[in-house]
Amino acid sequence: MPGSGARFEILDGFGKILLDSGTVTAGDPPKEFSIDVGGRRDLLLQVLPGPSTDGDGAFADWVDLRVVK
Protein backbone atom coordinates (compact mmCIF):
# COMPACT_ATOMS: atom_id res chain seq x y z
CA MET A 1 0.00 0.00 0.00
CA PRO A 2 1.64 3.31 -1.01
CA GLY A 3 2.78 5.38 1.94
CA SER A 4 2.49 2.54 4.41
CA GLY A 5 5.49 1.55 6.47
CA ALA A 6 6.84 -1.21 8.65
CA ARG A 7 9.84 -1.91 10.89
CA PHE A 8 11.67 -5.24 10.76
CA GLU A 9 13.29 -6.68 13.87
CA ILE A 10 15.27 -9.82 14.62
CA LEU A 11 15.51 -10.80 18.29
CA ASP A 12 17.35 -13.62 19.99
CA GLY A 13 15.69 -16.09 22.35
CA PHE A 14 16.21 -13.70 25.27
CA GLY A 15 14.54 -10.71 23.62
CA LYS A 16 17.77 -8.91 22.68
CA ILE A 17 17.32 -6.96 19.46
CA LEU A 18 19.92 -8.06 16.92
CA LEU A 19 18.52 -5.98 14.05
CA ASP A 20 16.18 -3.00 13.84
CA SER A 21 15.63 -1.84 10.27
CA GLY A 22 14.04 1.46 11.15
CA THR A 23 10.89 2.36 9.25
CA VAL A 24 10.78 1.06 5.70
CA THR A 25 8.07 2.51 3.49
CA ALA A 26 6.44 1.11 0.38
CA GLY A 27 8.64 1.70 -2.64
CA ASP A 28 11.91 1.80 -0.67
CA PRO A 29 14.65 -0.43 -2.08
CA PRO A 30 15.35 -3.64 -0.13
CA LYS A 31 17.67 -3.22 2.86
CA GLU A 32 20.70 -5.47 3.00
CA PHE A 33 21.97 -6.61 6.37
CA SER A 34 24.20 -9.16 7.97
CA ILE A 35 24.16 -10.13 11.65
CA ASP A 36 26.12 -12.67 13.67
CA VAL A 37 23.74 -15.32 15.03
CA GLY A 38 26.53 -17.66 16.13
CA GLY A 39 25.59 -19.85 19.08
CA ARG A 40 21.92 -18.82 19.02
CA ARG A 41 19.30 -21.51 18.55
CA ASP A 42 16.18 -19.33 18.61
CA LEU A 43 15.43 -16.21 16.61
CA LEU A 44 12.25 -14.16 16.41
CA LEU A 45 11.56 -12.29 13.18
CA GLN A 46 8.88 -9.67 13.64
CA VAL A 47 7.37 -6.90 11.59
CA LEU A 48 5.89 -3.91 13.41
CA PRO A 49 3.57 -1.39 11.73
CA GLY A 50 5.18 1.93 10.97
CA PRO A 51 3.74 5.32 11.89
CA SER A 52 2.08 5.81 8.51
CA THR A 53 -0.11 2.69 8.37
CA ASP A 54 -3.22 4.47 9.72
CA GLY A 55 -4.32 1.31 11.53
CA ASP A 56 -4.85 -0.58 8.26
CA GLY A 57 -1.86 -2.83 8.87
CA ALA A 58 1.16 -3.28 6.67
CA PHE A 59 2.31 -6.02 4.35
CA ALA A 60 5.95 -6.94 4.57
CA ASP A 61 8.26 -9.47 2.98
CA TRP A 62 11.54 -10.95 4.22
CA VAL A 63 13.10 -11.33 0.77
CA ASP A 64 15.87 -13.93 0.40
CA LEU A 65 16.41 -14.26 4.15
CA ARG A 66 18.87 -17.03 4.92
CA VAL A 67 21.16 -18.27 7.67
CA VAL A 68 24.65 -19.21 6.51
CA LYS A 69 27.11 -21.25 8.56
HTML snippet that shows the backbone in 3Dmol.js (N, CA, C, O; Angstrom):
<script src="https://3Dmol.org/build/3Dmol-min.js"></script>
<div id="view" style="width:600px;height:400px;position:relative"></div>
<script>
const pdb = `
ATOM      1  N   MET A   1       0.847  -1.167   0.000  1.00  0.00           N
ATOM      2  CA  MET A   1       0.000   0.000   0.000  1.00  0.00           C
ATOM      3  C   MET A   1       0.901   1.241   0.000  1.00  0.00           C
ATOM      4  O   MET A   1       1.722   1.383   0.906  1.00  0.00           O
ATOM      5  N   PRO A   2       0.782   2.123  -0.957  1.00  0.00           N
ATOM      6  CA  PRO A   2       1.638   3.309  -1.014  1.00  0.00           C
ATOM      7  C   PRO A   2       1.558   4.127   0.264  1.00  0.00           C
ATOM      8  O   PRO A   2       0.476   4.364   0.803  1.00  0.00           O
ATOM      9  N   GLY A   3       2.729   4.555   0.743  1.00  0.00           N
ATOM     10  CA  GLY A   3       2.783   5.382   1.938  1.00  0.00           C
ATOM     11  C   GLY A   3       2.778   4.611   3.239  1.00  0.00           C
ATOM     12  O   GLY A   3       3.029   5.182   4.301  1.00  0.00           O
ATOM     13  N   SER A   4       2.494   3.313   3.172  1.00  0.00           N
ATOM     14  CA  SER A   4       2.494   2.539   4.412  1.00  0.00           C
ATOM     15  C   SER A   4       3.929   2.186   4.774  1.00  0.00           C
ATOM     16  O   SER A   4       4.820   2.212   3.924  1.00  0.00           O
ATOM     17  N   GLY A   5       4.142   1.858   6.031  1.00  0.00           N
ATOM     18  CA  GLY A   5       5.492   1.545   6.467  1.00  0.00           C
ATOM     19  C   GLY A   5       5.500   0.425   7.482  1.00  0.00           C
ATOM     20  O   GLY A   5       4.470   0.082   8.062  1.00  0.00           O
ATOM     21  N   ALA A   6       6.671  -0.136   7.689  1.00  0.00           N
ATOM     22  CA  ALA A   6       6.844  -1.212   8.654  1.00  0.00           C
ATOM     23  C   ALA A   6       8.283  -1.163   9.159  1.00  0.00           C
ATOM     24  O   ALA A   6       9.163  -0.571   8.533  1.00  0.00           O
ATOM     25  N   ARG A   7       8.496  -1.799  10.304  1.00  0.00           N
ATOM     26  CA  ARG A   7       9.835  -1.908  10.887  1.00  0.00           C
ATOM     27  C   ARG A   7      10.128  -3.395  11.093  1.00  0.00           C
ATOM     28  O   ARG A   7       9.309  -4.116  11.663  1.00  0.00           O
ATOM     29  N   PHE A   8      11.272  -3.845  10.639  1.00  0.00           N
ATOM     30  CA  PHE A   8      11.674  -5.238  10.758  1.00  0.00           C
ATOM     31  C   PHE A   8      12.625  -5.381  11.944  1.00  0.00           C
ATOM     32  O   PHE A   8      13.548  -4.584  12.112  1.00  0.00           O
ATOM     33  N   GLU A   9      12.391  -6.396  12.755  1.00  0.00           N
ATOM     34  CA  GLU A   9      13.288  -6.677  13.874  1.00  0.00           C
ATOM     35  C   GLU A   9      13.624  -8.156  13.911  1.00  0.00           C
ATOM     36  O   GLU A   9      12.799  -9.006  13.577  1.00  0.00           O
ATOM     37  N   ILE A  10      14.858  -8.448  14.326  1.00  0.00           N
ATOM     38  CA  ILE A  10      15.270  -9.816  14.622  1.00  0.00           C
ATOM     39  C   ILE A  10      15.737  -9.807  16.061  1.00  0.00           C
ATOM     40  O   ILE A  10      16.600  -9.014  16.437  1.00  0.00           O
ATOM     41  N   LEU A  11      15.159 -10.699  16.877  1.00  0.00           N
ATOM     42  CA  LEU A  11      15.510 -10.796  18.291  1.00  0.00           C
ATOM     43  C   LEU A  11      16.029 -12.194  18.577  1.00  0.00           C
ATOM     44  O   LEU A  11      15.652 -13.157  17.909  1.00  0.00           O
ATOM     45  N   ASP A  12      16.906 -12.298  19.584  1.00  0.00           N
ATOM     46  CA  ASP A  12      17.355 -13.620  19.992  1.00  0.00           C
ATOM     47  C   ASP A  12      16.352 -14.206  20.981  1.00  0.00           C
ATOM     48  O   ASP A  12      15.350 -13.567  21.302  1.00  0.00           O
ATOM     49  N   GLY A  13      16.611 -15.398  21.457  1.00  0.00           N
ATOM     50  CA  GLY A  13      15.686 -16.089  22.354  1.00  0.00           C
ATOM     51  C   GLY A  13      15.498 -15.424  23.701  1.00  0.00           C
ATOM     52  O   GLY A  13      14.617 -15.815  24.466  1.00  0.00           O
ATOM     53  N   PHE A  14      16.318 -14.419  24.004  1.00  0.00           N
ATOM     54  CA  PHE A  14      16.212 -13.705  25.275  1.00  0.00           C
ATOM     55  C   PHE A  14      15.595 -12.322  25.101  1.00  0.00           C
ATOM     56  O   PHE A  14      15.505 -11.557  26.061  1.00  0.00           O
ATOM     57  N   GLY A  15      15.170 -11.998  23.884  1.00  0.00           N
ATOM     58  CA  GLY A  15      14.538 -10.707  23.616  1.00  0.00           C
ATOM     59  C   GLY A  15      15.501  -9.593  23.241  1.00  0.00           C
ATOM     60  O   GLY A  15      15.088  -8.444  23.086  1.00  0.00           O
ATOM     61  N   LYS A  16      16.793  -9.921  23.093  1.00  0.00           N
ATOM     62  CA  LYS A  16      17.774  -8.915  22.685  1.00  0.00           C
ATOM     63  C   LYS A  16      17.597  -8.625  21.198  1.00  0.00           C
ATOM     64  O   LYS A  16      17.562  -9.543  20.378  1.00  0.00           O
ATOM     65  N   ILE A  17      17.488  -7.347  20.858  1.00  0.00           N
ATOM     66  CA  ILE A  17      17.319  -6.957  19.461  1.00  0.00           C
ATOM     67  C   ILE A  17      18.668  -7.048  18.749  1.00  0.00           C
ATOM     68  O   ILE A  17      19.632  -6.380  19.123  1.00  0.00           O
ATOM     69  N   LEU A  18      18.713  -7.887  17.721  1.00  0.00           N
ATOM     70  CA  LEU A  18      19.920  -8.058  16.921  1.00  0.00           C
ATOM     71  C   LEU A  18      19.896  -7.176  15.676  1.00  0.00           C
ATOM     72  O   LEU A  18      20.941  -6.809  15.140  1.00  0.00           O
ATOM     73  N   LEU A  19      18.679  -6.841  15.223  1.00  0.00           N
ATOM     74  CA  LEU A  19      18.519  -5.983  14.045  1.00  0.00           C
ATOM     75  C   LEU A  19      17.253  -5.163  14.211  1.00  0.00           C
ATOM     76  O   LEU A  19      16.210  -5.695  14.590  1.00  0.00           O
ATOM     77  N   ASP A  20      17.338  -3.889  13.932  1.00  0.00           N
ATOM     78  CA  ASP A  20      16.175  -3.004  13.841  1.00  0.00           C
ATOM     79  C   ASP A  20      16.354  -2.217  12.561  1.00  0.00           C
ATOM     80  O   ASP A  20      17.279  -1.412  12.450  1.00  0.00           O
ATOM     81  N   SER A  21      15.479  -2.440  11.593  1.00  0.00           N
ATOM     82  CA  SER A  21      15.634  -1.839  10.272  1.00  0.00           C
ATOM     83  C   SER A  21      15.289  -0.362  10.234  1.00  0.00           C
ATOM     84  O   SER A  21      15.632   0.332   9.278  1.00  0.00           O
ATOM     85  N   GLY A  22      14.611   0.126  11.268  1.00  0.00           N
ATOM     86  CA  GLY A  22      14.038   1.458  11.150  1.00  0.00           C
ATOM     87  C   GLY A  22      12.824   1.350  10.245  1.00  0.00           C
ATOM     88  O   GLY A  22      12.558   0.281   9.697  1.00  0.00           O
ATOM     89  N   THR A  23      12.094   2.420  10.081  1.00  0.00           N
ATOM     90  CA  THR A  23      10.888   2.365   9.249  1.00  0.00           C
ATOM     91  C   THR A  23      11.249   2.252   7.777  1.00  0.00           C
ATOM     92  O   THR A  23      12.047   3.025   7.247  1.00  0.00           O
ATOM     93  N   VAL A  24      10.640   1.269   7.137  1.00  0.00           N
ATOM     94  CA  VAL A  24      10.781   1.056   5.701  1.00  0.00           C
ATOM     95  C   VAL A  24       9.417   1.327   5.099  1.00  0.00           C
ATOM     96  O   VAL A  24       8.419   0.759   5.544  1.00  0.00           O
ATOM     97  N   THR A  25       9.359   2.188   4.094  1.00  0.00           N
ATOM     98  CA  THR A  25       8.069   2.514   3.485  1.00  0.00           C
ATOM     99  C   THR A  25       7.942   1.866   2.120  1.00  0.00           C
ATOM    100  O   THR A  25       8.937   1.510   1.487  1.00  0.00           O
ATOM    101  N   ALA A  26       6.710   1.719   1.679  1.00  0.00           N
ATOM    102  CA  ALA A  26       6.441   1.111   0.377  1.00  0.00           C
ATOM    103  C   ALA A  26       7.212   1.857  -0.701  1.00  0.00           C
ATOM    104  O   ALA A  26       7.203   3.087  -0.745  1.00  0.00           O
ATOM    105  N   GLY A  27       7.868   1.116  -1.555  1.00  0.00           N
ATOM    106  CA  GLY A  27       8.644   1.697  -2.636  1.00  0.00           C
ATOM    107  C   GLY A  27      10.118   1.866  -2.315  1.00  0.00           C
ATOM    108  O   GLY A  27      10.921   2.115  -3.214  1.00  0.00           O
ATOM    109  N   ASP A  28      10.493   1.731  -1.021  1.00  0.00           N
ATOM    110  CA  ASP A  28      11.912   1.797  -0.665  1.00  0.00           C
ATOM    111  C   ASP A  28      12.626   0.587  -1.258  1.00  0.00           C
ATOM    112  O   ASP A  28      12.026  -0.479  -1.395  1.00  0.00           O
ATOM    113  N   PRO A  29      13.903   0.742  -1.611  1.00  0.00           N
ATOM    114  CA  PRO A  29      14.650  -0.428  -2.079  1.00  0.00           C
ATOM    115  C   PRO A  29      14.865  -1.398  -0.917  1.00  0.00           C
ATOM    116  O   PRO A  29      14.824  -0.981   0.240  1.00  0.00           O
ATOM    117  N   PRO A  30      15.092  -2.672  -1.200  1.00  0.00           N
ATOM    118  CA  PRO A  30      15.353  -3.640  -0.128  1.00  0.00           C
ATOM    119  C   PRO A  30      16.575  -3.226   0.688  1.00  0.00           C
ATOM    120  O   PRO A  30      17.533  -2.670   0.151  1.00  0.00           O
ATOM    121  N   LYS A  31      16.529  -3.502   1.989  1.00  0.00           N
ATOM    122  CA  LYS A  31      17.672  -3.221   2.855  1.00  0.00           C
ATOM    123  C   LYS A  31      18.499  -4.484   3.002  1.00  0.00           C
ATOM    124  O   LYS A  31      17.973  -5.557   3.297  1.00  0.00           O
ATOM    125  N   GLU A  32      19.793  -4.345   2.793  1.00  0.00           N
ATOM    126  CA  GLU A  32      20.702  -5.467   2.997  1.00  0.00           C
ATOM    127  C   GLU A  32      21.227  -5.401   4.419  1.00  0.00           C
ATOM    128  O   GLU A  32      21.473  -4.318   4.950  1.00  0.00           O
ATOM    129  N   PHE A  33      21.399  -6.567   5.035  1.00  0.00           N
ATOM    130  CA  PHE A  33      21.965  -6.606   6.374  1.00  0.00           C
ATOM    131  C   PHE A  33      22.640  -7.941   6.599  1.00  0.00           C
ATOM    132  O   PHE A  33      22.366  -8.926   5.913  1.00  0.00           O
ATOM    133  N   SER A  34      23.519  -7.950   7.567  1.00  0.00           N
ATOM    134  CA  SER A  34      24.198  -9.158   7.971  1.00  0.00           C
ATOM    135  C   SER A  34      24.372  -9.068   9.478  1.00  0.00           C
ATOM    136  O   SER A  34      24.857  -8.057   9.984  1.00  0.00           O
ATOM    137  N   ILE A  35      23.983 -10.110  10.201  1.00  0.00           N
ATOM    138  CA  ILE A  35      24.157 -10.133  11.652  1.00  0.00           C
ATOM    139  C   ILE A  35      24.787 -11.467  12.047  1.00  0.00           C
ATOM    140  O   ILE A  35      24.618 -12.474  11.360  1.00  0.00           O
ATOM    141  N   ASP A  36      25.505 -11.456  13.149  1.00  0.00           N
ATOM    142  CA  ASP A  36      26.120 -12.669  13.666  1.00  0.00           C
ATOM    143  C   ASP A  36      25.114 -13.363  14.578  1.00  0.00           C
ATOM    144  O   ASP A  36      24.743 -12.821  15.619  1.00  0.00           O
ATOM    145  N   VAL A  37      24.675 -14.551  14.198  1.00  0.00           N
ATOM    146  CA  VAL A  37      23.741 -15.319  15.027  1.00  0.00           C
ATOM    147  C   VAL A  37      24.435 -16.535  15.636  1.00  0.00           C
ATOM    148  O   VAL A  37      23.772 -17.454  16.118  1.00  0.00           O
ATOM    149  N   GLY A  38      25.755 -16.541  15.615  1.00  0.00           N
ATOM    150  CA  GLY A  38      26.530 -17.655  16.130  1.00  0.00           C
ATOM    151  C   GLY A  38      26.141 -18.036  17.546  1.00  0.00           C
ATOM    152  O   GLY A  38      26.044 -17.179  18.424  1.00  0.00           O
ATOM    153  N   GLY A  39      25.917 -19.333  17.766  1.00  0.00           N
ATOM    154  CA  GLY A  39      25.588 -19.849  19.084  1.00  0.00           C
ATOM    155  C   GLY A  39      24.133 -19.689  19.486  1.00  0.00           C
ATOM    156  O   GLY A  39      23.731 -20.188  20.537  1.00  0.00           O
ATOM    157  N   ARG A  40      23.341 -19.011  18.683  1.00  0.00           N
ATOM    158  CA  ARG A  40      21.922 -18.823  19.017  1.00  0.00           C
ATOM    159  C   ARG A  40      21.092 -19.902  18.336  1.00  0.00           C
ATOM    160  O   ARG A  40      21.289 -20.213  17.161  1.00  0.00           O
ATOM    161  N   ARG A  41      20.163 -20.462  19.097  1.00  0.00           N
ATOM    162  CA  ARG A  41      19.301 -21.507  18.546  1.00  0.00           C
ATOM    163  C   ARG A  41      17.919 -20.966  18.191  1.00  0.00           C
ATOM    164  O   ARG A  41      17.238 -21.524  17.331  1.00  0.00           O
ATOM    165  N   ASP A  42      17.504 -19.894  18.841  1.00  0.00           N
ATOM    166  CA  ASP A  42      16.177 -19.331  18.614  1.00  0.00           C
ATOM    167  C   ASP A  42      16.281 -17.891  18.142  1.00  0.00           C
ATOM    168  O   ASP A  42      17.032 -17.092  18.701  1.00  0.00           O
ATOM    169  N   LEU A  43      15.522 -17.572  17.113  1.00  0.00           N
ATOM    170  CA  LEU A  43      15.429 -16.209  16.612  1.00  0.00           C
ATOM    171  C   LEU A  43      13.962 -15.877  16.399  1.00  0.00           C
ATOM    172  O   LEU A  43      13.176 -16.736  15.999  1.00  0.00           O
ATOM    173  N   LEU A  44      13.596 -14.636  16.665  1.00  0.00           N
ATOM    174  CA  LEU A  44      12.246 -14.158  16.410  1.00  0.00           C
ATOM    175  C   LEU A  44      12.341 -13.083  15.347  1.00  0.00           C
ATOM    176  O   LEU A  44      13.035 -12.082  15.525  1.00  0.00           O
ATOM    177  N   LEU A  45      11.639 -13.289  14.235  1.00  0.00           N
ATOM    178  CA  LEU A  45      11.562 -12.291  13.182  1.00  0.00           C
ATOM    179  C   LEU A  45      10.197 -11.640  13.315  1.00  0.00           C
ATOM    180  O   LEU A  45       9.172 -12.319  13.246  1.00  0.00           O
ATOM    181  N   GLN A  46      10.178 -10.324  13.505  1.00  0.00           N
ATOM    182  CA  GLN A  46       8.882  -9.670  13.637  1.00  0.00           C
ATOM    183  C   GLN A  46       8.834  -8.415  12.792  1.00  0.00           C
ATOM    184  O   GLN A  46       9.846  -7.761  12.539  1.00  0.00           O
ATOM    185  N   VAL A  47       7.619  -8.102  12.365  1.00  0.00           N
ATOM    186  CA  VAL A  47       7.365  -6.898  11.594  1.00  0.00           C
ATOM    187  C   VAL A  47       6.371  -6.066  12.385  1.00  0.00           C
ATOM    188  O   VAL A  47       5.296  -6.543  12.750  1.00  0.00           O
ATOM    189  N   LEU A  48       6.738  -4.816  12.645  1.00  0.00           N
ATOM    190  CA  LEU A  48       5.892  -3.908  13.406  1.00  0.00           C
ATOM    191  C   LEU A  48       5.371  -2.829  12.472  1.00  0.00           C
ATOM    192  O   LEU A  48       6.112  -2.348  11.616  1.00  0.00           O
ATOM    193  N   PRO A  49       4.099  -2.437  12.620  1.00  0.00           N
ATOM    194  CA  PRO A  49       3.569  -1.391  11.734  1.00  0.00           C
ATOM    195  C   PRO A  49       4.292  -0.075  11.962  1.00  0.00           C
ATOM    196  O   PRO A  49       4.615   0.287  13.094  1.00  0.00           O
ATOM    197  N   GLY A  50       4.538   0.624  10.883  1.00  0.00           N
ATOM    198  CA  GLY A  50       5.180   1.929  10.970  1.00  0.00           C
ATOM    199  C   GLY A  50       4.166   3.009  11.297  1.00  0.00           C
ATOM    200  O   GLY A  50       2.969   2.735  11.381  1.00  0.00           O
ATOM    201  N   PRO A  51       4.635   4.230  11.482  1.00  0.00           N
ATOM    202  CA  PRO A  51       3.741   5.319  11.892  1.00  0.00           C
ATOM    203  C   PRO A  51       2.732   5.735  10.836  1.00  0.00           C
ATOM    204  O   PRO A  51       1.754   6.415  11.147  1.00  0.00           O
ATOM    205  N   SER A  52       2.958   5.331   9.577  1.00  0.00           N
ATOM    206  CA  SER A  52       2.079   5.809   8.507  1.00  0.00           C
ATOM    207  C   SER A  52       1.061   4.777   8.041  1.00  0.00           C
ATOM    208  O   SER A  52       0.502   4.925   6.955  1.00  0.00           O
ATOM    209  N   THR A  53       0.804   3.732   8.832  1.00  0.00           N
ATOM    210  CA  THR A  53      -0.112   2.692   8.366  1.00  0.00           C
ATOM    211  C   THR A  53      -1.567   3.018   8.640  1.00  0.00           C
ATOM    212  O   THR A  53      -2.446   2.336   8.113  1.00  0.00           O
ATOM    213  N   ASP A  54      -1.857   4.026   9.438  1.00  0.00           N
ATOM    214  CA  ASP A  54      -3.224   4.465   9.725  1.00  0.00           C
ATOM    215  C   ASP A  54      -4.110   3.335  10.239  1.00  0.00           C
ATOM    216  O   ASP A  54      -5.316   3.333   9.992  1.00  0.00           O
ATOM    217  N   GLY A  55      -3.530   2.386  10.942  1.00  0.00           N
ATOM    218  CA  GLY A  55      -4.318   1.307  11.530  1.00  0.00           C
ATOM    219  C   GLY A  55      -4.778   0.247  10.548  1.00  0.00           C
ATOM    220  O   GLY A  55      -5.451  -0.706  10.943  1.00  0.00           O
ATOM    221  N   ASP A  56      -4.429   0.393   9.272  1.00  0.00           N
ATOM    222  CA  ASP A  56      -4.847  -0.583   8.257  1.00  0.00           C
ATOM    223  C   ASP A  56      -3.912  -1.777   8.182  1.00  0.00           C
ATOM    224  O   ASP A  56      -4.176  -2.724   7.442  1.00  0.00           O
ATOM    225  N   GLY A  57      -2.826  -1.746   8.937  1.00  0.00           N
ATOM    226  CA  GLY A  57      -1.857  -2.825   8.872  1.00  0.00           C
ATOM    227  C   GLY A  57      -0.876  -2.586   7.741  1.00  0.00           C
ATOM    228  O   GLY A  57      -1.052  -1.683   6.923  1.00  0.00           O
ATOM    229  N   ALA A  58       0.145  -3.399   7.710  1.00  0.00           N
ATOM    230  CA  ALA A  58       1.163  -3.276   6.670  1.00  0.00           C
ATOM    231  C   ALA A  58       1.520  -4.665   6.183  1.00  0.00           C
ATOM    232  O   ALA A  58       1.498  -5.628   6.949  1.00  0.00           O
ATOM    233  N   PHE A  59       1.844  -4.764   4.918  1.00  0.00           N
ATOM    234  CA  PHE A  59       2.309  -6.015   4.355  1.00  0.00           C
ATOM    235  C   PHE A  59       3.814  -5.920   4.216  1.00  0.00           C
ATOM    236  O   PHE A  59       4.343  -4.903   3.766  1.00  0.00           O
ATOM    237  N   ALA A  60       4.498  -6.975   4.601  1.00  0.00           N
ATOM    238  CA  ALA A  60       5.949  -6.940   4.571  1.00  0.00           C
ATOM    239  C   ALA A  60       6.476  -8.282   4.086  1.00  0.00           C
ATOM    240  O   ALA A  60       5.795  -9.302   4.188  1.00  0.00           O
ATOM    241  N   ASP A  61       7.684  -8.271   3.560  1.00  0.00           N
ATOM    242  CA  ASP A  61       8.262  -9.472   2.978  1.00  0.00           C
ATOM    243  C   ASP A  61       9.740  -9.553   3.356  1.00  0.00           C
ATOM    244  O   ASP A  61      10.505  -8.616   3.126  1.00  0.00           O
ATOM    245  N   TRP A  62      10.125 -10.682   3.937  1.00  0.00           N
ATOM    246  CA  TRP A  62      11.535 -10.948   4.219  1.00  0.00           C
ATOM    247  C   TRP A  62      12.104 -11.603   2.964  1.00  0.00           C
ATOM    248  O   TRP A  62      12.059 -12.827   2.839  1.00  0.00           O
ATOM    249  N   VAL A  63      12.628 -10.827   2.050  1.00  0.00           N
ATOM    250  CA  VAL A  63      13.103 -11.332   0.774  1.00  0.00           C
ATOM    251  C   VAL A  63      14.474 -11.984   0.925  1.00  0.00           C
ATOM    252  O   VAL A  63      15.394 -11.382   1.480  1.00  0.00           O
ATOM    253  N   ASP A  64      14.607 -13.200   0.435  1.00  0.00           N
ATOM    254  CA  ASP A  64      15.875 -13.925   0.401  1.00  0.00           C
ATOM    255  C   ASP A  64      16.579 -14.005   1.765  1.00  0.00           C
ATOM    256  O   ASP A  64      17.807 -13.941   1.835  1.00  0.00           O
ATOM    257  N   LEU A  65      15.809 -14.144   2.830  1.00  0.00           N
ATOM    258  CA  LEU A  65      16.406 -14.263   4.153  1.00  0.00           C
ATOM    259  C   LEU A  65      16.992 -15.665   4.303  1.00  0.00           C
ATOM    260  O   LEU A  65      16.327 -16.661   4.016  1.00  0.00           O
ATOM    261  N   ARG A  66      18.241 -15.729   4.754  1.00  0.00           N
ATOM    262  CA  ARG A  66      18.872 -17.032   4.921  1.00  0.00           C
ATOM    263  C   ARG A  66      19.906 -16.985   6.046  1.00  0.00           C
ATOM    264  O   ARG A  66      20.472 -15.933   6.346  1.00  0.00           O
ATOM    265  N   VAL A  67      20.135 -18.119   6.647  1.00  0.00           N
ATOM    266  CA  VAL A  67      21.157 -18.267   7.672  1.00  0.00           C
ATOM    267  C   VAL A  67      22.280 -19.083   7.048  1.00  0.00           C
ATOM    268  O   VAL A  67      22.049 -20.164   6.505  1.00  0.00           O
ATOM    269  N   VAL A  68      23.500 -18.556   7.129  1.00  0.00           N
ATOM    270  CA  VAL A  68      24.652 -19.207   6.515  1.00  0.00           C
ATOM    271  C   VAL A  68      25.635 -19.569   7.607  1.00  0.00           C
ATOM    272  O   VAL A  68      25.965 -18.742   8.457  1.00  0.00           O
ATOM    273  N   LYS A  69      26.106 -20.819   7.583  1.00  0.00           N
ATOM    274  CA  LYS A  69      27.113 -21.255   8.561  1.00  0.00           C
ATOM    275  C   LYS A  69      28.491 -20.930   8.082  1.00  0.00           C
ATOM    276  O   LYS A  69      29.469 -21.222   8.771  1.00  0.00           O
TER     277      LYS A  69
END
`;
const viewer = $3Dmol.createViewer("view");
viewer.addModel(pdb, "pdb");
viewer.setStyle({}, {cartoon: {color: "spectrum"}});
viewer.zoomTo();
viewer.render();
</script>
